[in-house]
Amino acid sequence: MDQQLELLLLWSGLGLYALAGSWGLAVLLLFRRISALLFPTMIAGFLFHTAAITVRWVEFGYGPFVTIFEILSSNIWSFVLIWLLCFYRFTRVRQALLMACPVFFMMMGWLLLTNPGKTFFPSTYYTVWLYIHVGFGKVFLGAVLMAVSLSLTVLLRLLARGRWAFQALPADEALSELAFRFLAVGLVFDTLMLISGAIWAQDAWGRYWSWDSLEVWALISWICMALTLHARFALELTPRKSALLVIAVFSVAFLTFFGIPFISQSAHKGII
């Protein structure tokens, strides 16, 4: 019964996300403005989603970060939370932040195809460092997603409809600068994620680093982000070239944290 309630709350939240995002994009592209219903509908969806995660956590006794279903759900939740905070804070670029919605839609579609059942919770996960490690990782990915939203806006302005829809936004240079600020925040939290992950690994497996697939790709993601930030200033890249680099960094990070753990046979392998 508790899982039925969880799924009802979850589907209600995801439905509200889909409604708010699709309506918000439609209003933006047709009328060049932000729908007044967008923000409250996203908040309502977030509250339903929070309730779903809470019910699951209480029922199963562990956090939502073991199966691909749980990881997708909890990351959609953290992405939406960061999106809501940025949407509230950065009022001048709200139209650009709507470009995160396609990522939400993709992850929600993937979530619908996964198994919501309970699984084994490894004993190595019973440590506060896991929660710290996961928390830093969610902030890192959320910050980079906000950078991607701004970067996509810069690229969409190459199209006539994009120039029209985003006419009221700041210039490409300003959007690119803000995108790289988000990327810098992401680098900080990615660094903290790697450090806390090493501490967790020492507690769980008796070593700080073992070069398993996820660790290697997480390091590659960190290097790509650091090189992108360096290139921004050292090579004086144009906003469009910078936007492409930001999107490439997010793609590497996304594949690292939503792909590698579920195909690798290492200790980091997800449990489906």
Protein Blocks (a to p, Z undefined) as FASTA:
>chain_A
ZZmmmmmmmmmmmmmmmmmmmmmmmmmmmnopacfklmmmmmmmmmmmmmmmmmmmmmno
pacfkbmmlmmmmmmmmmmmmmmmmmmmmmmlmmmmmmmmmmmmmmmmmmmmpcfbdcdd
dfklmcfklmmmmmmmmmmmmmmmmmmmmmmmmmmmmpmklmmmmmmpccfklmmmmmmm
mmmmmmmmmmmmmmmmmmmmmmmnopabeoiaklmmmmmmmmmmmmmmmmmmmnopafkl
mmmmmmmmmmmmmmmmmmmmmmccbfklccZZ
